[in-house]
């Protein structure tokens, strides 16, 4: 099997770029949890205004 230095550099660059994307997934999860948490908190706080206690 022949060794291609350009392909090796391209592979190394792809591996380095993939290692830097680890924080992106964590940030997406944190943002989704924050949005769902805010929606649930709003629902919990605002559901009391719906009742008619005459």
Secondary structure, 3 states (H helix, E strand, C coil): CCCCHHHHHHHHHHHHHHHCCHHHHHHHHHHHHHHHHHHHHHHHHHHHHHCCCC
